[in-house]
Amino acid sequence: MRIAIYPGSFDPITNGHLDVIERAACLFDQLVVAVSRNTSKKPLFTVGERLEMLREVLQPYYNVVVDSFEGLTVNYARSLGAQAIIRGLRAISDFENEFMMALTNKKLVPSIDTLFLMTRAEYSFISSSAVKEVAYFGGCVRDLVPPLVEQRLREKFMSLQQPVREG
């Protein structure tokens, strides 16, 4: 069985992520979309919330599994018996960092390859950070994220707003 993992924070999942997932799922028998538990980042959504959104959005893909992990991505991939780590690239600026990570992972576990998939041009400008900023200020993210994520962003920011006090 050919297994690949697609790791990321997915805070939140975007249409760019979905584009990479759709294509990677066609290349492998099983694709594990794995939420990385990165304690140095301050995410908007909890790991549980991100896993829930991913499971709902990725339901149509019969060979996609959603999971989370801590630690080195390559060690997690090895623990699953994966042959590949999928990394999405939006622009040439993403490449240098991704290339260095791929070389490091190859040094640590030579049996696991990194595959780079470019997002389609229409998604090349989308990042989770930009989506969160647009949503925070009430902008439309309809074409940037799945409908469920748009709804969850709206709910999250409404729940975080503090009433303005006068005086």
Protein Blocks (a to p, Z undefined) as FASTA:
>chain_A
ZZdddddfkpacdfklmmmmmmmmmmpmbdcddddddfkbccfbdfklmmmmmmmmmmmp
mkbccdddedjfklmmmmnopabdcdddfbfklmmmmmmmmmmmmmmmmmbccddddddf
klmmgcfklmmmmmmnopafklmpcfklmmmmmmmmmmmpccddeZZ
